[in-house]
Structures are given as structure tokens and as C-alpha cells.
């Protein structure tokens, strides 16, 4: 697995959970948020979660300290664009995500994999905002992202095999159970979970 640095755009509930999962598995996470106070809250929450893990004997103090050391505050898109993998985890709105990708696009090296954490938006639409969409795919984490093992690895219409394999390897290396799937309404889990829940209601 050749991904050593992960850029995370968005430090809300999902972005913070993804960052915690990444740093716990020996990978540097550079976290960017338009609101620095939100990022600081996310970092404080991650530190508290790691401390609880130490208190409960699930992690030793040295490992927790090392994980905190891999958590980096990014001061702009340029700091995350040079990572091996960039995961967008901003508000679930096409216009907001489009703005992120269009500002990120000029800064991206060709080798960087670009992923969205969207749970429902079309990867085909989003890929139009990413140069070289062969390296664009979905990494849909489920809440709480730090501990929930399932990650949908979503192949967009132009995703290259090599990028898809790297994403699957990354998911496994960070303790996740990847669920490979194609772009489509609700991907796999929400495609049956939402109608199932509606029928139960």
C-alpha cells in the first residue's frame, strides 16, 4: 500500500472520523476546513477519543501520541493537494463540492488519487470537476467513520483500474472492509437501506 499521506477537506463529523482512522493506522492526515475553529474542535475530539482508547486499554499511550503527531493542520488547499490521496468530506451539496474540486484542480499532481465521501451524489457529475477523472472515485465512509469498518469504494464511469486497486488497498490497510461498487443511486447500502427503512415506517 503506497499511500503515506492523506489530505482531508472538511473537518466535520465525517472528516474528523476519517482523519482519526487514518492517523491510527500510521498514515499522516492533513486536515483542511474553511473554519479553523471547526478543525480545532475536530482535533480536540480526536485527542479525547484517543485518550479514551488508552484509558480502556485498547491502545497504549505511545501509539496514541504517535497518532496525534500524524494529525496535521493544513493551511490551504496546496497543503492537501500534494498528498497521495485527497478525500473531500464537505457538506453534501453539489455546488459546495464543485467549488472545492474546481479550486483544488489546478494544484493536483497527476499521481494524486481524488476521492469524494458523498453518500448519494453522482460520481459522473462530480468527476467533471476533476482533471484526469481516471484517478477520481468514491470512498463512502459510514458513521462513526473512526470505528465503522465498512467503506464503499465506488468506481466512477472513468475510474482507472490502478486507482481503484490503490483505493481498495488503502481501505484494507486502514482496517476497513471495502465494498467495491459502481456509481449509481445510493451505491449499495443506501440503495436498499433507505427503502427498507421507509417500508418499516
VENFENTA-V470908 format. One record per backbone hydrogen bond with DSSP energy under -1.0 kcal/mol. CO is the residue of the C=O (numbers start at 0). NH is the residue of the N-H. E is the energy in kcal/mol with one decimal. If there is no record, write none. Layout:
# VENFENTA-V470908
co:nh:e
CO:NH:E
CO:NH:E
This chain:
# VENFENTA-V470908
co:nh:e
3:27:-1.8
4:84:-1.4
5:29:-2.7
6:86:-3.4
7:31:-2.9
8:88:-3.1
11:15:-2.7
12:16:-1.7
13:17:-2.6
14:18:-2.4
15:19:-2.3
16:20:-2.2
17:21:-2.4
18:22:-2.5
19:23:-2.0
21:24:-1.1
21:26:-1.7
22:25:-1.3
27:5:-2.7
28:71:-3.0
29:7:-3.0
30:73:-2.7
31:9:-3.7
34:38:-1.6
35:39:-2.2
36:40:-2.1
37:41:-2.3
38:42:-2.6
39:43:-2.3
40:44:-2.3
41:45:-2.3
42:46:-2.5
43:47:-2.3
44:48:-2.2
45:49:-2.5
46:50:-2.2
47:51:-2.2
48:52:-1.9
49:53:-1.9
50:54:-2.5
51:55:-2.1
52:57:-2.3
52:58:-1.1
53:56:-1.4
59:63:-2.1
60:64:-2.4
61:65:-2.2
62:66:-2.2
63:67:-2.4
64:68:-1.9
67:70:-1.3
69:28:-2.5
71:30:-3.0
75:78:-1.2
76:80:-2.4
79:82:-1.8
83:112:-2.3
84:6:-3.0
85:114:-3.1
86:8:-2.4
87:116:-2.3
90:92:-2.6
92:96:-2.5
93:97:-2.7
94:98:-2.0
95:99:-1.8
96:100:-2.6
97:101:-2.7
98:102:-1.9
99:103:-2.1
100:104:-2.4
103:106:-1.9
104:107:-1.2
108:111:-1.2
112:85:-2.6
113:136:-1.9
114:87:-2.9
115:138:-2.7
121:125:-2.1
122:126:-2.7
124:127:-1.0
125:128:-2.0
126:129:-1.5
131:134:-2.0
132:135:-1.6
133:159:-3.4
134:113:-2.4
136:115:-1.6
137:153:-2.3
138:140:-1.0
139:151:-2.3
143:146:-1.5
143:147:-3.3
148:176:-3.9
150:178:-2.9
151:139:-2.7
152:180:-2.2
153:137:-2.5
154:182:-1.4
159:163:-2.2
160:164:-2.6
161:165:-2.2
162:166:-2.1
163:167:-2.1
164:168:-2.4
165:169:-2.4
166:170:-2.4
167:171:-2.2
168:172:-2.5
169:173:-1.3
170:175:-2.6
171:174:-1.7
176:150:-1.7
178:152:-1.5
180:154:-3.0
183:186:-2.3
185:190:-1.1
187:191:-1.1
188:192:-3.0
189:193:-1.6
191:195:-1.9
192:196:-2.6
193:197:-2.6
194:198:-2.6
195:199:-2.0
196:200:-2.4
